[in-house]
Amino acid sequence: MNQDYVLRCVLTLCCVLVSARASNWLYLAKLSSVGSIRDEETCERLRGLIQKQVQICKRSVEVMDAVRRGAQLAIDECQFQFRNRRWNCSTLETMPVFGKVVTHGTREAAFVYAISAASVAFAVTRACSSGELEKCGCDHNVHGVSPEGFQWSGCSDNIAYGVAFSQSFVDVRERSKGQSSSRALMNLHNNEAGRKAILSHMRVECKCHGVSGSCEVKTCWKAMPPFCKVGNIIKEKFDGATEVEQRKVGSTKVLVPRNSQFKPHTDEDLVYLDPSPDFCDYDPRTPGMLGTVGRQCNRTSKAIDGCELMCCGRGFQTQEVEVVDRCSCKFHWCCYVKCKQCRKMVEIHTCR
């Protein structure tokens, strides 16, 4: 057998294994039995962390509950954004939580890495602003009077701290061994793109002060966008992701568009290396590849949620079920809403 071929296979397998382990920290979302992460001993018991992440945990124990909330936030947002697609971010009770679906360098893996890095930055920043953490608080670098004439005040979100922690904790596996593999470069790029989805969409919120609601004085602060907006932004980047390959420019390895006719990607775009599978069929060799049998579909839609595409041409079955909804709701003074319960029959379509 050709030695170059064997070497390529070994390197590919190593990249797959590294990529599988790199997202294992998301397993924190499954550790409901651990309770609050309050001491260094707990850090040693957390499954899914590599040793350098355990060390970060020990140095920043108070931040780890926010990291765990970030892991759950990433999973929830992934499942919301992909709820109408063939792969819908189903999780497993084992590591990695998304199975082997994201071990290859696909668009789906790009999204998972981006939303995960963003979720840690978001959750840690939120913990800073809420006063939960001693190491950080509001962003006090935002102060004084703005060029627009309002007074910077209130609690500006300390996004710099959240992003810095996300970079140190989430990126540590790719950086720990100085890896320059194409998959490591892909992961690091998408992690940063996820964080930029927050940084580039920070907003200014204001409050007016004065007699009878006048705006004699206006105080403002910087706030993160809602995480659902961050998810929407990253999903848009997923839809327009760029297929790339690794090239050497001088002494540096970089990712460039595989098709030279495509314009170079920006720091905020998602990139991927491998084409995605069709996700149509259950594959017992690939945990997380559940197929679309039994999935609900939209009979009238021509998009990916439509029965033709969702069911991969296998057809669908229709069942009438009774649902109970609130209806005829009326507001009563003061102050409650009273509704009736209405029963109706609806058609549910599921893939064969």
N, C-alpha and C positions, 0 to 999 in steps of 0.2 A: 504494500500500500504506500502511496506517495507520502513522504514525510511532511511536506508542506501542508497537505490536506489534513493529516493527523493533528498537526500543530494548530491549524485553524479551528478544528473541531474542539480541541482542548481549550483554546482561548475563548471560543464561543460559550462552552459549558461554564467556564469560570465566570464570564460576564453575567450569565443567567443566574448563577448561584449568588453572586455578589448583589445583583439587582433584587433578587428575592429577599435577601437578608436586609437590604438597605431600607426597606419600608416596614420591617418587622416591628418598629416602634409603634406603629398604628395599633398593634395588639393591646396597647394600654387602654383603648376604648372598651376592651372585653373584660378588663380586670376589676369587675365590680366587687369581687370578694376581698380585694386588698384593703379597701377602705381608704381613708385619706393618707396621702404620702407625706409623712411628717418627720421621718428620721432617715439617717444614712443606711440603717439596717434594712429598711423597706426597699431602698434602691437596689440592694443586692438581690432581692427576691423578685424584682420586676422582670417578667419574661419579655423577650423581644428586643432588649437593649444590648448593644455591643459594649465592650468594656469602657471605651471612651465616653459613651453616653451614660454609663453608670457613674463614671467620675464626675461628669457634668451634673448628674442628678444629686450626687453627694455635696457638691459645691453650692448647688442652688435648689435645695430640697423644697423650699417654699414655692418655687415656680412650677413644680411637677404636676400639681393638681390642675393648673392651667393648661399644661401640655396635654394631659389626659383629656381635658375638655376639648382641646384643639383636635385631638385624634377623632373624637366622636363627631365633632363639627365637620371634619373633612369627609367622613363616611356618610353622614346625613346629607351633605350638600351634593356629594357625588351621586347618591341614590336619587335625589330630587332631579338633578340635571339630566340623568340618563334613564329616568323612569319610563320613557316611551321608546327606548332603543333596545335592540336585541340583547346587548350586554347592559345590564341595569345595575351594575356595581353590587351585585349580591356578595355577601360576606360569608366567610366560613368561621368555625369556632377554633380553627387552627391557624398557624402562621405559614405564609403571610395571609392577612385577613381577606384579601381579594383572590387568594389562590395563585395559581401560576399564570393567570390571565395577563398580569402586568409584569411578568418576568422578561418578556421580550420588549424590544424598543418600539412599541406601537404608539399610535395616537392616544389610546386609552391609558397606557402607562404614563405618557406625557401629562395627561390631565391629572392623574392620581398624584404624581409628584408635585405638580404645581399647586393643586388645591391643598395638599398636605402641608407644604411649606407655608402657604398663605394662612392656613388655619392656626398654626402654631404662633405665627407673628400676631395674628388677630387676637387670639385668646390671651396671650401673655400681655399684649398691650392693654386689653380690657381689664386684666387683673391689676395692672399698674394704676390705671385711672380710677379704679374702684377702691383703691387703698388697701388692697389685699396683700400687697408685697412690700416688704421693708426696703428692698434693694432699689425700687424705682417708684415713681409717683407720676404726677402730671409733668408735662414738658414745660419746664420753666424757661427754656430758651425763647419761647414765644411770649414777648412782653412789650410794653410801650404802646405807642400810638402808630397805627398803620398808615400808609400813604393815602388810604381812602378816608381817613379821619376817625375811625373807630378805635376804641381802646381794647387792646388784647387783655383778656382776663379769663376767669373761669379755669376749667381744667382741660387743657389741650391734651389730646391723646399722645402718649409718649411712644410713637410708632418706631422711633429710632432704636429704643431698647428692645421692642418686640421683634423687629427685623434682625437685630444683632443676635438675639438669643436663637431665633430660628436658624440663622446661618450657622451658628456654632453647633446646635443640637442636630438639626436635620441633615446638614451637609457633611457631617463628620465622617461617615463611612467612605464616601467618595474621596474625601480629602486625606483621610488618615494614612493611606498608603501611597499618597502622591500619584494616584491612578491617572493615567492619560488615555484609557480605553475610550472608544467612541461612546459606549453606554454611560460611562462615568461623566463624560463631557455633556451628554444629553441630559442626564439627571440634574447636574449642577445648573445647566442653562434653564431647565424648566422650573427648578426650585426658585431660581431668581426671578423668572417671569411671573410666578405666582405671587411673590412678595411685591413685585412692582404693580400688580393689579390693585393692591391696596395703596401703595405709595403714590401712584399717579392719579388716584381718585380721592385723595383727602379733600375734605370739604370744610367750609367755614360756616359755623353756626353762631347765631347772634341773639342777643336779648336786649330789648329796649327798656330804659329806665327814665321815669319822669312823672310829672303830675298827670293824673287821669289817663294813663297809658300813652302819653306822648313819648317821643324818642329824643329827649334832650341829650341823653347820653346812651350810646350803644356800645355794649361790650360783646366781644366775640372770642371764639376759641376754635382750634382745629380739631376735627373729628374724623374718625374712619368712616368709610361708607358701610352700610349694612352688609353683612357677609353674603346675603343672597345676591346683592349686586356684584360682589367679588366673584361669586360662582357664575353669574351670567357672563361676566367679562371673560373669565377663563374658558367657559364653554364656547364663546365666540372664537377665541383663539384656537380651541380644539378643532372647530369646523374649518378654520383656515390655516391649520398647522403645515409646516414646511418639511418635506422629506429631505434629509440631509445625509452626508457621508463625511468621514474624517479625511482630512488632508493635512499635509505638513507644509507650513509656511515658514521658511527659515528653520529655526529650531523649535518652533511651536506647533503643536497639533491643534487644529481648529475644525469646526463643523461648517460645511458649506452646502448650499442647495445641491441635491443630486442632479437636478436638471439645471444646466447652466443658463437657461433662458429665464429662470425665475429670479426675481430680485432677491438680494440677501435679506435674511430675516433680521428683525430687530431684537433688542434685549427683552421686549415685552411679548414676543411671539413664542408659540410653542413649536418644538421641533421633534421629529421622530425618525427612526432608522429603518424600521421594518413595516411592511404592510400588515394591516389587521386581518385576522381570520374573519369568516363571515358570521361566527357565533350562532349558527343555525342549530347545530346538533350537540347533544350531550357527549362529552368526551371524558370517560373515567380516568384517562391517563393525565388529564389536565384539570386538577381541582379548580373549581370556579367557572369552568366552561359548562354551563348548565343547559344550553340550548334554549329554544323558545316554545317547546311543547307545553301546553297549558297556560301560556301567557295570554292576557287579555289584549285584544286589538280593536282598532277602529275600522269598521266595515266600510265607511264612506271616505276615509282618508287615503290620499295617494302618497303620503309621506311615509317615513320609516315606521311610524306607529300604525299604519294601515295594515289590514289583514294580509294583503298580498305580499308585502315586504317582510313584515314581522314574522309571518308563518313560513317564509322561504319557499312559497309555492306549494306547500303541503296541504293547503286548505284549512278551514276552520269550522268549528261547530257553534251553533247558536242555542242559547238556553234562555227561557223566560224566567225571571226571578222577581219576587215582590220586594220592594224597598219602601222604607218608611222615612219620610222627610218632614221637616217642619214647614208649615204653610199657613197662609192667612194670618200672618203676624201683625199684631196691633200694639202700638205704644199706648200705655195707660198712664195718666197723670196721677201721682208722680211716684215712682219712676221705675217702671218695669215694662218688659215686652212679653206679651202673651201670644203663644202660637198654638195652632191646631196640629194634629198629626195626620198627614195624608199618606195613604197607601197607593202605590201605583205599580204596574208591571213594566219592567224594562227588559230589553234584550241584552244579553251579555255574550260576546263573541270571544272564543278562545281557540288558540292554535292547535291543530292536530299534531 
